[in-house]
Structure formats: structure tokens, C-alpha cells
Amino acid sequence: MQQLPLTITNAALNQLRLQARTWVRLGVKASGCEGFEYAIRFDTLPKTNDHIYDLDENLHLLIDEKSFPYLSNSILDWEKTLMHIGFKWINNKEISRCGCGNSISFGEK
């Protein structure tokens, strides 16, 4: 089995199992005032240049070639607090976030 390029916490993995059927796609897309936002999709199938990882025998992770460098060595967590319920990224490649926290920019710190 191929080693994951990022860390998925147990809490996040449990949520992925609850929300995904077979495939889950992690990525970044152009959006917002900072330039990018994280994307998690559950209604997807593999594409030609995807990196494919088996999370278990029933759940498979897809990362497209363009998103791969942004997500490598990051952490995907699940957070449930009074202020937020959802997936949370911890990524040392981020250099800033917009005020709402959804839009991010990447680069050298």
C-alpha cells in the first residue's frame, strides 16, 4: 500500500467513512480573496492523473496532480467545538487566511 502524503487524524477518518461511499477527493481550488480554498468531494471517481491511496478496503482517497504539492505534509482533522463543526486543515504551507477563514494563500513563510 502506498504511504499517504498527508496525515488524516482518526476523527477525520471516521467522518470520511461516514460521509463517503467509496471515493473521497481532497484538493485545493482557486477561490476567494486569498486565492485558494480546500475542497473535499465525495461524489467523484478517479481521473487520469490522480494519486490514489487506499484508506481501507472500502474507502479510497484521490488527490489531483495540481493539489498534491499543496496538501503534502499537511494534516486533515475533524473539529467539533462551539464555534465550528467540520473538517480542519493544518498546513505549514499556508501563509495567510481571509477573515472568514475559508480562503487561503500558499507560499514561503
Stockholm file with secondary structure:
# STOCKHOLM 1.0

chainA/1-109         MQQLPLTITNAALNQLRLQARTWVRLGVKASGCEGFEYAIRFDTLPKTNDHIYDLDENLHLLIDEKSFPYLSNSILDWEKTLMHIGFKWINNKEISRCGCGNSISFGEK
#=GR chainA/1-109 SS CCCCSSEECHHHHHHHHHHCSSEEEEEEEEETTTEEEEEEESSCCCCTTCEEEESSSSCEEEECTTTHHHHTTCEEEEEECSSCEEEEEECTTEEEECTTSSCEEESCC
#=GC SS_cons         CCCCSSEECHHHHHHHHHHCSSEEEEEEEEETTTEEEEEEESSCCCCTTCEEEESSSSCEEEECTTTHHHHTTCEEEEEECSSCEEEEEECTTEEEECTTSSCEEESCC
//
